[in-house]
Amino acid sequence: MATEHSIEVERLTKRFSDVTAVDNLSCMVAPGEIVGLLGSNGAGKTTTIQLLLGLTTPTSGVARVLGLDVQLHRRTV
């Protein structure tokens, strides 16, 4: 299945109790692009990667990798 973007993130949010780790993130990464996540400590970089890998569940929003919704295609370890 060919997709226009390798990664698509739409309004992704992750909250832990009273802390918002990722707040309404939207972005797209085209095939062949190289992307880096930059930010200070506590900016949500690790949480974003965990969301893209399906290791944690978003509070809201959708993340797709290679056209697949990461929450619908999670693998339990």
C-alpha positions as CSV (number, residue, x, y, z in Angstrom):
1,M,0.0,0.0,0.0
2,A,1.6,3.3,-1.1
3,T,1.1,6.3,1.0
4,E,1.9,10.0,0.4
5,H,3.6,10.4,3.8
6,S,5.7,8.1,5.9
7,I,4.4,9.6,9.1
8,E,1.2,11.6,9.6
9,V,0.3,13.1,12.9
10,E,-3.0,14.9,13.4
11,R,-3.8,16.9,16.6
12,L,-1.9,14.4,18.8
13,T,-2.2,15.1,22.5
14,K,-1.0,13.2,25.5
15,R,-1.8,14.2,29.1
16,F,-0.6,12.6,32.3
17,S,-2.9,13.7,35.1
18,D,-2.3,17.5,35.3
19,V,0.7,17.5,32.9
20,T,0.4,17.9,29.1
21,A,3.4,16.2,27.5
22,V,2.3,16.6,23.9
23,D,-0.2,19.3,23.0
24,N,-2.1,19.2,19.7
25,L,0.9,18.2,17.5
26,S,0.3,17.9,13.8
27,C,3.0,17.2,11.2
28,M,3.8,15.1,8.1
29,V,7.0,13.4,7.0
30,A,7.4,12.5,3.4
31,P,9.2,9.3,2.3
32,G,13.0,9.9,2.3
33,E,12.9,12.9,4.6
34,I,15.0,12.9,7.7
35,V,13.5,14.6,10.8
36,G,14.9,15.5,14.2
37,L,13.0,16.4,17.3
38,L,14.5,19.3,19.2
39,G,13.4,20.8,22.4
40,S,14.3,21.3,26.0
41,N,14.0,18.7,28.8
42,G,10.3,18.0,29.3
43,A,9.2,19.2,25.9
44,G,7.6,15.9,24.9
45,K,10.2,14.4,22.5
46,T,10.3,11.0,24.1
47,T,6.5,10.9,24.6
48,T,6.0,11.7,20.9
49,I,8.3,8.8,19.8
50,Q,6.5,6.5,22.2
51,L,3.1,7.6,20.7
52,L,4.5,6.9,17.2
53,L,5.7,3.5,18.2
54,G,2.4,2.6,19.8
55,L,4.0,2.2,23.2
56,T,1.6,4.6,24.8
57,T,-2.0,5.7,24.0
58,P,-2.7,9.3,23.1
59,T,-5.3,11.3,25.0
60,S,-6.6,12.5,21.6
61,G,-5.5,12.7,18.0
62,V,-4.2,10.2,15.5
63,A,-0.7,9.0,14.4
64,R,-0.2,7.0,11.3
65,V,3.1,5.4,10.2
66,L,3.2,4.0,6.6
67,G,-0.6,4.6,6.4
68,L,-1.4,2.5,9.5
69,D,-3.0,3.9,12.6
70,V,-0.5,3.1,15.3
71,Q,-3.2,2.5,17.9
72,L,-5.1,0.1,15.8
73,H,-1.9,-1.9,15.0
74,R,-0.3,-2.0,18.4
75,R,1.8,-5.0,19.4
76,T,1.7,-6.1,23.0
77,V,5.1,-7.2,24.4
